[in-house]
């Protein structure tokens, strides 16, 4: 049945008994499951008059006032009668009794309490099922469709549930769905005697005592559960802007706009525009969700270097964080054929947070690597070799990192509409400062500027901006205008169209930025005295070459960029013409570039859900790098 998380202890203990007045020990408490606002739920055993035993779910009302006990019992008796008369499949219809409080065997208690008894189901609440499900979007679509069939059947008979929530929808191991807790089951033509408000599941319009129920409330609640199935770790839905919040969360989870458009139909602020009946809507959504690619093992990657400048690939995905480094037998070079391999870099423990969506990493002056990972709940984690993994911030979007001139690792993310800067000092601590004059909904990229400041690419209201910010500590000492301020003003709009990915690099030719646009094209901008100008279209939209990822690095011979997509991996030095080097034509989804201390470049990409890596040799010819998992 239902399993609570972090719930208070029960006032009763396993082994106590309860039952009707004529048989006060007919039921025995076995296991406490959870406590809600008005009841406790237990797994219990019933002994029939013939001696047969069966497992049931027992909901024990906590109200002690006898008049309230009888009021609940009368309401529940009506529920049983009405639900049985309706005959809606997969509604769990309870029975009810009035009897003494739970008590030790042979020691009946005084006072009366109401009990709701339901068949025991080996199932869990919908949100718990969604967090542990492994079937991906297709399995979520099937659960949603089954729920919609139940609700449509109920509405077709002109009745409404009025309290649909994740706790009241149970899903078993075969993804079969049951709708429970029929306390507020009501016909559409009956005036309301009580209003029901379940946080996170009620629409903008609210029930009023004396008014009449509407099916639109159930429709909205089903929409909130569709969101839960696709975003199982998301927080409670903000009922002031459910559409905007859901669209933002789905975008951050990498789901296409068509899925957001479909789901938000059920969250429409206008009740008459919500889909009814629900089954055709769920079937349309199922087609969209089944067409999505299965979630890969690797959702993001980053490159850092070991002590000899060899690439170390850091990846994140559903299983957490993994590290891949060059094989030990590749440690020797032509210049140092007899040299011993350098010590392995000081990496955080593999694993870390589950469900990693975005990752950034940097190597400090002491050789230690700091990794910043954003999980699917929007929690930012920091991992180091000495301190392991710890939560740094909640409700963040985007992450970028770089090594400071002082050998520290800095990272930037957006939280609450503002950029947050994190700094890891080896052997000291992780510090966080807020850049209040740098508004952002998401951080996409960062790099060091020649004057010691930082350049950021951030997204704000669907637009891409360049922000030039000083190191907070440095700026407090030398303010640009002499005023008492913690930050310099800086924000330049770069373009006014949404982007899927972006990169930023500084080099001898100045600052350059590139982005994968919503249409799959890739554009490049350069910063001059008159501001940003669009310098080139590296990939035109459409066709098999549609880009999915982009990386950019500054280099003494000019900027170098890499693009991945259905056409494979492409690398190009922008100062050497239009020719692309294509190490593989197999589909690729993520890419990273790194310039080592010896100016050699390294390239890593996720090719068909596997990590591949290449590096320049001493003659600047690209060679594949065999990798081993650290």
Secondary structure, DSSP 8 states (H G I E B T S, - for coil): ----SS----SS-TT-EE-BGGGTTSEEEEEEEEE-SSEEEEEEEEE-TTS-EEEEEEEEE----HHHHHHHHHHHHHHHHHHHHHT-TTB---EEEEEE--B-TT---SSEEEEEEEE--SEEEHHHHHHH--SHHHHHHHHHHHHHHHHHHHHHTTEE-S---GGGEEEETT--EEE---TT-EETTSB-SS----TTT--SS---TTSB--HHHHHHHHHHHHHHHH-TT-----TTSHHHHHHHHHHHTT--HHHHHHHTTTT-SSGGGS-SSHHHHHHHHHHHHHTS----S-SEEEEEE-TTS-EEEEEEETTEEEEEEE-GGG---STTTT-------B---SB-SSSEEEEEEEE-TTSBEEEEEEETTS-EEEEETTTEEEEEESSEEEEEEEE-TTS-EEEEEEETTEEEEEEEETTTEEEEEEEEEEE-SEEEEEEE-TTS-EEEEEEETTEEEEEEE--HHHHHHS-SSSSS-SS----EEEESS-EEEEEEEEETTEEEEEEEETTS-EEEEEEETTEEEEEEEEE-SSSTT-EEEEEEE--TT--EEEEEETTEEEEEETTS-S--EEEE-S-EEEEEEEE-TTS-EEEEEEETTEEEEEEE-TTS-EEE--EEE-
